[in-house]
Structures are given as structure tokens and as C-alpha cells.
Amino acid sequence: MRHSQKGASFFGWLAVIALLVFAMVIAMKLVPIYMDHFALRNIVTSVNEDPSLKIRSMRDLNSHISKGLQINSIRDIDAKEAIKVTASGNDAYTVVIKYEQRAPLLDTVDLLVHFDETHIIRPLK
């Protein structure tokens, strides 16, 4: 009587483990980039929700963003290059967040993440 194999072989399990390790390495490279971006987005959009912030000009808004980057220890994003603030009407500002970040994966392979968002900011009074 011949028995057929049940379950995965050693090499099958080895392939699954290798894929999981590869996915974890990629996640370890990308998670900090996305966390910094979500913190930056939160800094920008908090102006719409927090009436205690005294934003009266573009200079105040730029200062708020710079301080938020320092408080959250976001050093990989150059605020002058990545964030453009323009006045768009009465007591409203348009904030464009546009930048790319690279994370080295292997010797000649990098992970590239591109962010491009526009937020309309209306400070509460």
C-alpha cells in the first residue's frame, strides 16, 4: 500500500518562511516612512480642528508645521522642499505636501515612496 504525502515538504516551508522574512524586511523599511508622513499630515490638518492654535498668517502656519516636525522628530523630510503653503481666499490656505523618500533594500535596489497631497486649511477662530 502506498501512502501519499500530506502537508508541506521541508522546501515548501522554507519558501514560505523566506517570503515572510522578505515581507517583514520590506515592512520594517516602509513603516517608519509612512508613520512620519501620517504625523506630518496630522500636523497640517490639526489646524482645522484645534481652536487654540493662533494661525493668522502663512508665516504662523509655516512656523506651526516646522515646530510640529521638530516635536515629532521628523528629520527625513525637508519642509522647505516638501511643503508649499499658499493663501487661497479669505482666511484659508492651501498646503501641498509633495515629496519622495527612498529606503535602501538591497545593494542596488531601493524602495521609493511618493507622496502628493493637497489640503485646504481654514484655521478656527
Phi and psi in radians as a Rosetta constraint file:
Dihedral C 1 N 2 CA 2 C 2 CIRCULARHARMONIC -1.813 0.35
Dihedral N 2 CA 2 C 2 N 3 CIRCULARHARMONIC 2.345 0.35
Dihedral C 2 N 3 CA 3 C 3 CIRCULARHARMONIC -1.823 0.35
Dihedral N 3 CA 3 C 3 N 4 CIRCULARHARMONIC 2.366 0.35
Dihedral C 3 N 4 CA 4 C 4 CIRCULARHARMONIC -1.548 0.35
Dihedral N 4 CA 4 C 4 N 5 CIRCULARHARMONIC 2.688 0.35
Dihedral C 4 N 5 CA 5 C 5 CIRCULARHARMONIC -1.270 0.35
Dihedral N 5 CA 5 C 5 N 6 CIRCULARHARMONIC 2.444 0.35
Dihedral C 5 N 6 CA 6 C 6 CIRCULARHARMONIC -2.097 0.35
Dihedral N 6 CA 6 C 6 N 7 CIRCULARHARMONIC 2.355 0.35
Dihedral C 6 N 7 CA 7 C 7 CIRCULARHARMONIC 1.620 0.35
Dihedral N 7 CA 7 C 7 N 8 CIRCULARHARMONIC -3.080 0.35
Dihedral C 7 N 8 CA 8 C 8 CIRCULARHARMONIC -1.597 0.35
Dihedral N 8 CA 8 C 8 N 9 CIRCULARHARMONIC 2.601 0.35
Dihedral C 8 N 9 CA 9 C 9 CIRCULARHARMONIC -1.399 0.35
Dihedral N 9 CA 9 C 9 N 10 CIRCULARHARMONIC 3.056 0.35
Dihedral C 9 N 10 CA 10 C 10 CIRCULARHARMONIC -1.032 0.35
Dihedral N 10 CA 10 C 10 N 11 CIRCULARHARMONIC -0.782 0.35
Dihedral C 10 N 11 CA 11 C 11 CIRCULARHARMONIC -1.227 0.35
Dihedral N 11 CA 11 C 11 N 12 CIRCULARHARMONIC -0.522 0.35
Dihedral C 11 N 12 CA 12 C 12 CIRCULARHARMONIC -1.120 0.35
Dihedral N 12 CA 12 C 12 N 13 CIRCULARHARMONIC -0.808 0.35
Dihedral C 12 N 13 CA 13 C 13 CIRCULARHARMONIC -1.127 0.35
Dihedral N 13 CA 13 C 13 N 14 CIRCULARHARMONIC -0.663 0.35
Dihedral C 13 N 14 CA 14 C 14 CIRCULARHARMONIC -1.086 0.35
Dihedral N 14 CA 14 C 14 N 15 CIRCULARHARMONIC -0.706 0.35
Dihedral C 14 N 15 CA 15 C 15 CIRCULARHARMONIC -1.154 0.35
Dihedral N 15 CA 15 C 15 N 16 CIRCULARHARMONIC -0.724 0.35
Dihedral C 15 N 16 CA 16 C 16 CIRCULARHARMONIC -1.116 0.35
Dihedral N 16 CA 16 C 16 N 17 CIRCULARHARMONIC -0.772 0.35
Dihedral C 16 N 17 CA 17 C 17 CIRCULARHARMONIC -1.128 0.35
Dihedral N 17 CA 17 C 17 N 18 CIRCULARHARMONIC -0.704 0.35
Dihedral C 17 N 18 CA 18 C 18 CIRCULARHARMONIC -1.089 0.35
Dihedral N 18 CA 18 C 18 N 19 CIRCULARHARMONIC -0.724 0.35
Dihedral C 18 N 19 CA 19 C 19 CIRCULARHARMONIC -1.149 0.35
Dihedral N 19 CA 19 C 19 N 20 CIRCULARHARMONIC -0.695 0.35
Dihedral C 19 N 20 CA 20 C 20 CIRCULARHARMONIC -1.129 0.35
Dihedral N 20 CA 20 C 20 N 21 CIRCULARHARMONIC -0.721 0.35
Dihedral C 20 N 21 CA 21 C 21 CIRCULARHARMONIC -1.125 0.35
Dihedral N 21 CA 21 C 21 N 22 CIRCULARHARMONIC -0.737 0.35
Dihedral C 21 N 22 CA 22 C 22 CIRCULARHARMONIC -1.079 0.35
Dihedral N 22 CA 22 C 22 N 23 CIRCULARHARMONIC -0.756 0.35
Dihedral C 22 N 23 CA 23 C 23 CIRCULARHARMONIC -1.123 0.35
Dihedral N 23 CA 23 C 23 N 24 CIRCULARHARMONIC -0.662 0.35
Dihedral C 23 N 24 CA 24 C 24 CIRCULARHARMONIC -1.187 0.35
Dihedral N 24 CA 24 C 24 N 25 CIRCULARHARMONIC -0.656 0.35
Dihedral C 24 N 25 CA 25 C 25 CIRCULARHARMONIC -1.112 0.35
Dihedral N 25 CA 25 C 25 N 26 CIRCULARHARMONIC -0.774 0.35
Dihedral C 25 N 26 CA 26 C 26 CIRCULARHARMONIC -1.101 0.35
Dihedral N 26 CA 26 C 26 N 27 CIRCULARHARMONIC -0.745 0.35
Dihedral C 26 N 27 CA 27 C 27 CIRCULARHARMONIC -1.097 0.35
Dihedral N 27 CA 27 C 27 N 28 CIRCULARHARMONIC -0.698 0.35
Dihedral C 27 N 28 CA 28 C 28 CIRCULARHARMONIC -1.138 0.35
Dihedral N 28 CA 28 C 28 N 29 CIRCULARHARMONIC -0.467 0.35
Dihedral C 28 N 29 CA 29 C 29 CIRCULARHARMONIC -1.422 0.35
Dihedral N 29 CA 29 C 29 N 30 CIRCULARHARMONIC -0.632 0.35
Dihedral C 29 N 30 CA 30 C 30 CIRCULARHARMONIC -1.558 0.35
Dihedral N 30 CA 30 C 30 N 31 CIRCULARHARMONIC -0.549 0.35
Dihedral C 30 N 31 CA 31 C 31 CIRCULARHARMONIC -1.031 0.35
Dihedral N 31 CA 31 C 31 N 32 CIRCULARHARMONIC -0.797 0.35
Dihedral C 31 N 32 CA 32 C 32 CIRCULARHARMONIC -1.085 0.35
Dihedral N 32 CA 32 C 32 N 33 CIRCULARHARMONIC -0.610 0.35
Dihedral C 32 N 33 CA 33 C 33 CIRCULARHARMONIC -1.124 0.35
Dihedral N 33 CA 33 C 33 N 34 CIRCULARHARMONIC -0.806 0.35
Dihedral C 33 N 34 CA 34 C 34 CIRCULARHARMONIC -1.206 0.35
Dihedral N 34 CA 34 C 34 N 35 CIRCULARHARMONIC -0.622 0.35
Dihedral C 34 N 35 CA 35 C 35 CIRCULARHARMONIC -1.115 0.35
Dihedral N 35 CA 35 C 35 N 36 CIRCULARHARMONIC -0.734 0.35
Dihedral C 35 N 36 CA 36 C 36 CIRCULARHARMONIC -1.089 0.35
Dihedral N 36 CA 36 C 36 N 37 CIRCULARHARMONIC -0.709 0.35
Dihedral C 36 N 37 CA 37 C 37 CIRCULARHARMONIC -1.161 0.35
Dihedral N 37 CA 37 C 37 N 38 CIRCULARHARMONIC -0.746 0.35
Dihedral C 37 N 38 CA 38 C 38 CIRCULARHARMONIC -1.145 0.35
Dihedral N 38 CA 38 C 38 N 39 CIRCULARHARMONIC -0.597 0.35
Dihedral C 38 N 39 CA 39 C 39 CIRCULARHARMONIC -1.153 0.35
Dihedral N 39 CA 39 C 39 N 40 CIRCULARHARMONIC -0.730 0.35
Dihedral C 39 N 40 CA 40 C 40 CIRCULARHARMONIC -1.100 0.35
Dihedral N 40 CA 40 C 40 N 41 CIRCULARHARMONIC -0.768 0.35
Dihedral C 40 N 41 CA 41 C 41 CIRCULARHARMONIC -1.084 0.35
Dihedral N 41 CA 41 C 41 N 42 CIRCULARHARMONIC -0.687 0.35
Dihedral C 41 N 42 CA 42 C 42 CIRCULARHARMONIC -1.148 0.35
Dihedral N 42 CA 42 C 42 N 43 CIRCULARHARMONIC -0.674 0.35
Dihedral C 42 N 43 CA 43 C 43 CIRCULARHARMONIC -1.053 0.35
Dihedral N 43 CA 43 C 43 N 44 CIRCULARHARMONIC -0.790 0.35
Dihedral C 43 N 44 CA 44 C 44 CIRCULARHARMONIC -1.205 0.35
Dihedral N 44 CA 44 C 44 N 45 CIRCULARHARMONIC -0.805 0.35
Dihedral C 44 N 45 CA 45 C 45 CIRCULARHARMONIC -1.378 0.35
Dihedral N 45 CA 45 C 45 N 46 CIRCULARHARMONIC -0.249 0.35
Dihedral C 45 N 46 CA 46 C 46 CIRCULARHARMONIC -1.155 0.35
Dihedral N 46 CA 46 C 46 N 47 CIRCULARHARMONIC -0.359 0.35
Dihedral C 46 N 47 CA 47 C 47 CIRCULARHARMONIC -1.114 0.35
Dihedral N 47 CA 47 C 47 N 48 CIRCULARHARMONIC -0.586 0.35
Dihedral C 47 N 48 CA 48 C 48 CIRCULARHARMONIC -1.233 0.35
Dihedral N 48 CA 48 C 48 N 49 CIRCULARHARMONIC -0.382 0.35
Dihedral C 48 N 49 CA 49 C 49 CIRCULARHARMONIC -1.926 0.35
Dihedral N 49 CA 49 C 49 N 50 CIRCULARHARMONIC -0.294 0.35
Dihedral C 49 N 50 CA 50 C 50 CIRCULARHARMONIC -1.934 0.35
Dihedral N 50 CA 50 C 50 N 51 CIRCULARHARMONIC 1.855 0.35
Dihedral C 50 N 51 CA 51 C 51 CIRCULARHARMONIC -1.269 0.35
Dihedral N 51 CA 51 C 51 N 52 CIRCULARHARMONIC -0.226 0.35
Dihedral C 51 N 52 CA 52 C 52 CIRCULARHARMONIC -1.329 0.35
Dihedral N 52 CA 52 C 52 N 53 CIRCULARHARMONIC -0.292 0.35
Dihedral C 52 N 53 CA 53 C 53 CIRCULARHARMONIC -1.312 0.35
Dihedral N 53 CA 53 C 53 N 54 CIRCULARHARMONIC 2.264 0.35
Dihedral C 53 N 54 CA 54 C 54 CIRCULARHARMONIC -1.750 0.35
Dihedral N 54 CA 54 C 54 N 55 CIRCULARHARMONIC 1.477 0.35
Dihedral C 54 N 55 CA 55 C 55 CIRCULARHARMONIC -1.803 0.35
Dihedral N 55 CA 55 C 55 N 56 CIRCULARHARMONIC 1.885 0.35
Dihedral C 55 N 56 CA 56 C 56 CIRCULARHARMONIC -2.004 0.35
Dihedral N 56 CA 56 C 56 N 57 CIRCULARHARMONIC -0.214 0.35
Dihedral C 56 N 57 CA 57 C 57 CIRCULARHARMONIC -2.637 0.35
Dihedral N 57 CA 57 C 57 N 58 CIRCULARHARMONIC 2.992 0.35
Dihedral C 57 N 58 CA 58 C 58 CIRCULARHARMONIC -1.125 0.35
Dihedral N 58 CA 58 C 58 N 59 CIRCULARHARMONIC -0.560 0.35
Dihedral C 58 N 59 CA 59 C 59 CIRCULARHARMONIC -1.114 0.35
Dihedral N 59 CA 59 C 59 N 60 CIRCULARHARMONIC -0.744 0.35
Dihedral C 59 N 60 CA 60 C 60 CIRCULARHARMONIC -1.095 0.35
Dihedral N 60 CA 60 C 60 N 61 CIRCULARHARMONIC -0.713 0.35
Dihedral C 60 N 61 CA 61 C 61 CIRCULARHARMONIC -1.151 0.35
Dihedral N 61 CA 61 C 61 N 62 CIRCULARHARMONIC -0.787 0.35
Dihedral C 61 N 62 CA 62 C 62 CIRCULARHARMONIC -1.075 0.35
Dihedral N 62 CA 62 C 62 N 63 CIRCULARHARMONIC -0.693 0.35
Dihedral C 62 N 63 CA 63 C 63 CIRCULARHARMONIC -1.126 0.35
Dihedral N 63 CA 63 C 63 N 64 CIRCULARHARMONIC -0.737 0.35
Dihedral C 63 N 64 CA 64 C 64 CIRCULARHARMONIC -1.055 0.35
Dihedral N 64 CA 64 C 64 N 65 CIRCULARHARMONIC -0.756 0.35
Dihedral C 64 N 65 CA 65 C 65 CIRCULARHARMONIC -1.152 0.35
Dihedral N 65 CA 65 C 65 N 66 CIRCULARHARMONIC -0.771 0.35
Dihedral C 65 N 66 CA 66 C 66 CIRCULARHARMONIC -1.085 0.35
Dihedral N 66 CA 66 C 66 N 67 CIRCULARHARMONIC -0.756 0.35
Dihedral C 66 N 67 CA 67 C 67 CIRCULARHARMONIC -1.126 0.35
Dihedral N 67 CA 67 C 67 N 68 CIRCULARHARMONIC -0.694 0.35
Dihedral C 67 N 68 CA 68 C 68 CIRCULARHARMONIC -1.096 0.35
Dihedral N 68 CA 68 C 68 N 69 CIRCULARHARMONIC -0.682 0.35
Dihedral C 68 N 69 CA 69 C 69 CIRCULARHARMONIC -1.128 0.35
Dihedral N 69 CA 69 C 69 N 70 CIRCULARHARMONIC -0.695 0.35
Dihedral C 69 N 70 CA 70 C 70 CIRCULARHARMONIC -1.183 0.35
Dihedral N 70 CA 70 C 70 N 71 CIRCULARHARMONIC -0.764 0.35
Dihedral C 70 N 71 CA 71 C 71 CIRCULARHARMONIC -1.102 0.35
Dihedral N 71 CA 71 C 71 N 72 CIRCULARHARMONIC -0.696 0.35
Dihedral C 71 N 72 CA 72 C 72 CIRCULARHARMONIC -1.510 0.35
Dihedral N 72 CA 72 C 72 N 73 CIRCULARHARMONIC 0.077 0.35
Dihedral C 72 N 73 CA 73 C 73 CIRCULARHARMONIC 0.971 0.35
Dihedral N 73 CA 73 C 73 N 74 CIRCULARHARMONIC 0.767 0.35
Dihedral C 73 N 74 CA 74 C 74 CIRCULARHARMONIC -1.670 0.35
Dihedral N 74 CA 74 C 74 N 75 CIRCULARHARMONIC 1.756 0.35
Dihedral C 74 N 75 CA 75 C 75 CIRCULARHARMONIC -1.867 0.35
Dihedral N 75 CA 75 C 75 N 76 CIRCULARHARMONIC -0.236 0.35
Dihedral C 75 N 76 CA 76 C 76 CIRCULARHARMONIC -1.416 0.35
Dihedral N 76 CA 76 C 76 N 77 CIRCULARHARMONIC -0.219 0.35
Dihedral C 76 N 77 CA 77 C 77 CIRCULARHARMONIC -1.857 0.35
Dihedral N 77 CA 77 C 77 N 78 CIRCULARHARMONIC 2.125 0.35
Dihedral C 77 N 78 CA 78 C 78 CIRCULARHARMONIC -1.474 0.35
Dihedral N 78 CA 78 C 78 N 79 CIRCULARHARMONIC 1.872 0.35
Dihedral C 78 N 79 CA 79 C 79 CIRCULARHARMONIC -1.072 0.35
Dihedral N 79 CA 79 C 79 N 80 CIRCULARHARMONIC -0.612 0.35
Dihedral C 79 N 80 CA 80 C 80 CIRCULARHARMONIC -1.191 0.35
Dihedral N 80 CA 80 C 80 N 81 CIRCULARHARMONIC -0.529 0.35
Dihedral C 80 N 81 CA 81 C 81 CIRCULARHARMONIC -1.564 0.35
Dihedral N 81 CA 81 C 81 N 82 CIRCULARHARMONIC -0.613 0.35
Dihedral C 81 N 82 CA 82 C 82 CIRCULARHARMONIC -1.562 0.35
Dihedral N 82 CA 82 C 82 N 83 CIRCULARHARMONIC -0.442 0.35
Dihedral C 82 N 83 CA 83 C 83 CIRCULARHARMONIC -2.103 0.35
Dihedral N 83 CA 83 C 83 N 84 CIRCULARHARMONIC 2.173 0.35
Dihedral C 83 N 84 CA 84 C 84 CIRCULARHARMONIC -2.060 0.35
Dihedral N 84 CA 84 C 84 N 85 CIRCULARHARMONIC 2.154 0.35
Dihedral C 84 N 85 CA 85 C 85 CIRCULARHARMONIC -1.960 0.35
Dihedral N 85 CA 85 C 85 N 86 CIRCULARHARMONIC 2.251 0.35
Dihedral C 85 N 86 CA 86 C 86 CIRCULARHARMONIC -2.316 0.35
Dihedral N 86 CA 86 C 86 N 87 CIRCULARHARMONIC 2.609 0.35
Dihedral C 86 N 87 CA 87 C 87 CIRCULARHARMONIC -1.355 0.35
Dihedral N 87 CA 87 C 87 N 88 CIRCULARHARMONIC 2.380 0.35
Dihedral C 87 N 88 CA 88 C 88 CIRCULARHARMONIC -2.382 0.35
Dihedral N 88 CA 88 C 88 N 89 CIRCULARHARMONIC 1.242 0.35
Dihedral C 88 N 89 CA 89 C 89 CIRCULARHARMONIC 1.804 0.35
Dihedral N 89 CA 89 C 89 N 90 CIRCULARHARMONIC -2.881 0.35
Dihedral C 89 N 90 CA 90 C 90 CIRCULARHARMONIC -1.357 0.35
Dihedral N 90 CA 90 C 90 N 91 CIRCULARHARMONIC 1.993 0.35
Dihedral C 90 N 91 CA 91 C 91 CIRCULARHARMONIC 0.968 0.35
Dihedral N 91 CA 91 C 91 N 92 CIRCULARHARMONIC 0.663 0.35
Dihedral C 91 N 92 CA 92 C 92 CIRCULARHARMONIC -2.417 0.35
Dihedral N 92 CA 92 C 92 N 93 CIRCULARHARMONIC 2.588 0.35
Dihedral C 92 N 93 CA 93 C 93 CIRCULARHARMONIC -2.343 0.35
Dihedral N 93 CA 93 C 93 N 94 CIRCULARHARMONIC 2.567 0.35
Dihedral C 93 N 94 CA 94 C 94 CIRCULARHARMONIC -1.856 0.35
Dihedral N 94 CA 94 C 94 N 95 CIRCULARHARMONIC 2.156 0.35
Dihedral C 94 N 95 CA 95 C 95 CIRCULARHARMONIC -1.975 0.35
Dihedral N 95 CA 95 C 95 N 96 CIRCULARHARMONIC 2.074 0.35
Dihedral C 95 N 96 CA 96 C 96 CIRCULARHARMONIC -1.860 0.35
Dihedral N 96 CA 96 C 96 N 97 CIRCULARHARMONIC 2.101 0.35
Dihedral C 96 N 97 CA 97 C 97 CIRCULARHARMONIC -1.848 0.35
Dihedral N 97 CA 97 C 97 N 98 CIRCULARHARMONIC 1.962 0.35
Dihedral C 97 N 98 CA 98 C 98 CIRCULARHARMONIC -2.507 0.35
Dihedral N 98 CA 98 C 98 N 99 CIRCULARHARMONIC 1.978 0.35
Dihedral C 98 N 99 CA 99 C 99 CIRCULARHARMONIC -2.834 0.35
Dihedral N 99 CA 99 C 99 N 100 CIRCULARHARMONIC 2.921 0.35
Dihedral C 99 N 100 CA 100 C 100 CIRCULARHARMONIC -2.169 0.35
Dihedral N 100 CA 100 C 100 N 101 CIRCULARHARMONIC 2.588 0.35
Dihedral C 100 N 101 CA 101 C 101 CIRCULARHARMONIC -2.310 0.35
Dihedral N 101 CA 101 C 101 N 102 CIRCULARHARMONIC 2.442 0.35
Dihedral C 101 N 102 CA 102 C 102 CIRCULARHARMONIC -1.953 0.35
Dihedral N 102 CA 102 C 102 N 103 CIRCULARHARMONIC 2.490 0.35
Dihedral C 102 N 103 CA 103 C 103 CIRCULARHARMONIC -2.250 0.35
Dihedral N 103 CA 103 C 103 N 104 CIRCULARHARMONIC 2.114 0.35
Dihedral C 103 N 104 CA 104 C 104 CIRCULARHARMONIC -1.158 0.35
Dihedral N 104 CA 104 C 104 N 105 CIRCULARHARMONIC 2.323 0.35
Dihedral C 104 N 105 CA 105 C 105 CIRCULARHARMONIC -1.856 0.35
Dihedral N 105 CA 105 C 105 N 106 CIRCULARHARMONIC -1.018 0.35
Dihedral C 105 N 106 CA 106 C 106 CIRCULARHARMONIC -2.185 0.35
Dihedral N 106 CA 106 C 106 N 107 CIRCULARHARMONIC -2.976 0.35
Dihedral C 106 N 107 CA 107 C 107 CIRCULARHARMONIC -0.974 0.35
Dihedral N 107 CA 107 C 107 N 108 CIRCULARHARMONIC -0.883 0.35
Dihedral C 107 N 108 CA 108 C 108 CIRCULARHARMONIC -2.022 0.35
Dihedral N 108 CA 108 C 108 N 109 CIRCULARHARMONIC 0.223 0.35
Dihedral C 108 N 109 CA 109 C 109 CIRCULARHARMONIC -2.066 0.35
Dihedral N 109 CA 109 C 109 N 110 CIRCULARHARMONIC 2.223 0.35
Dihedral C 109 N 110 CA 110 C 110 CIRCULARHARMONIC -2.078 0.35
Dihedral N 110 CA 110 C 110 N 111 CIRCULARHARMONIC 2.670 0.35
Dihedral C 110 N 111 CA 111 C 111 CIRCULARHARMONIC -1.684 0.35
Dihedral N 111 CA 111 C 111 N 112 CIRCULARHARMONIC 2.256 0.35
Dihedral C 111 N 112 CA 112 C 112 CIRCULARHARMONIC -2.011 0.35
Dihedral N 112 CA 112 C 112 N 113 CIRCULARHARMONIC 2.191 0.35
Dihedral C 112 N 113 CA 113 C 113 CIRCULARHARMONIC -2.066 0.35
Dihedral N 113 CA 113 C 113 N 114 CIRCULARHARMONIC 2.237 0.35
Dihedral C 113 N 114 CA 114 C 114 CIRCULARHARMONIC -2.013 0.35
Dihedral N 114 CA 114 C 114 N 115 CIRCULARHARMONIC 2.236 0.35
Dihedral C 114 N 115 CA 115 C 115 CIRCULARHARMONIC -2.056 0.35
Dihedral N 115 CA 115 C 115 N 116 CIRCULARHARMONIC 2.375 0.35
Dihedral C 115 N 116 CA 116 C 116 CIRCULARHARMONIC -2.621 0.35
Dihedral N 116 CA 116 C 116 N 117 CIRCULARHARMONIC 1.789 0.35
Dihedral C 116 N 117 CA 117 C 117 CIRCULARHARMONIC -2.349 0.35
Dihedral N 117 CA 117 C 117 N 118 CIRCULARHARMONIC 2.636 0.35
Dihedral C 117 N 118 CA 118 C 118 CIRCULARHARMONIC -2.214 0.35
Dihedral N 118 CA 118 C 118 N 119 CIRCULARHARMONIC 2.289 0.35
Dihedral C 118 N 119 CA 119 C 119 CIRCULARHARMONIC -2.189 0.35
Dihedral N 119 CA 119 C 119 N 120 CIRCULARHARMONIC 2.376 0.35
Dihedral C 119 N 120 CA 120 C 120 CIRCULARHARMONIC -1.664 0.35
Dihedral N 120 CA 120 C 120 N 121 CIRCULARHARMONIC 2.121 0.35
Dihedral C 120 N 121 CA 121 C 121 CIRCULARHARMONIC -1.913 0.35
Dihedral N 121 CA 121 C 121 N 122 CIRCULARHARMONIC 2.185 0.35
Dihedral C 121 N 122 CA 122 C 122 CIRCULARHARMONIC -2.193 0.35
Dihedral N 122 CA 122 C 122 N 123 CIRCULARHARMONIC 1.689 0.35
Dihedral C 122 N 123 CA 123 C 123 CIRCULARHARMONIC -1.032 0.35
Dihedral N 123 CA 123 C 123 N 124 CIRCULARHARMONIC 2.404 0.35
Dihedral C 123 N 124 CA 124 C 124 CIRCULARHARMONIC -1.358 0.35
Dihedral N 124 CA 124 C 124 N 125 CIRCULARHARMONIC 2.579 0.35
